[in-house]
């Protein structure tokens, strides 16, 4: 669970950078898959 929490925080901080660099095409499906897994 802690690993997921850390990954989640990292993802949250990486999302804005990814969006700024390029359009978000991974975050949406990634979040969906992560949510389904959880």
C-alpha positions as CSV (number, residue, x, y, z in Angstrom):
1,X,0.0,0.0,0.0
2,X,2.8,2.4,0.8
3,X,4.4,1.7,-2.5
4,X,1.1,2.6,-4.2
5,X,0.8,5.7,-2.1
6,X,4.4,6.8,-3.1
7,X,3.7,6.0,-6.8
8,X,0.5,7.9,-6.6
9,X,2.2,11.0,-5.2
10,X,5.0,10.7,-7.8
11,X,2.4,10.3,-10.5
12,X,0.5,13.4,-9.2
13,X,3.7,15.5,-9.4
14,X,4.6,14.0,-12.8
15,X,1.2,14.6,-14.4
16,X,1.6,18.4,-14.6
17,X,5.1,18.0,-16.1
18,X,3.8,15.4,-18.7
19,X,0.9,17.7,-19.6
20,X,3.2,20.7,-19.9
21,X,5.6,18.7,-22.1
22,X,3.0,16.9,-24.2
23,X,-0.8,16.3,-24.3
24,X,-2.0,13.8,-21.7
25,X,-2.6,10.5,-23.4
26,X,-1.2,8.1,-20.7
27,X,-2.6,9.7,-17.5
28,X,-6.2,9.0,-18.3
29,X,-5.9,5.2,-19.2
30,X,-3.2,4.8,-16.5
31,X,-5.6,6.3,-13.8
32,X,-8.4,4.1,-15.1
33,X,-6.3,0.9,-14.9
34,X,-4.9,1.9,-11.5
35,X,-8.5,2.6,-10.3
36,X,-9.7,-0.8,-11.6
37,X,-6.7,-2.5,-9.9
38,X,-7.4,-0.9,-6.6
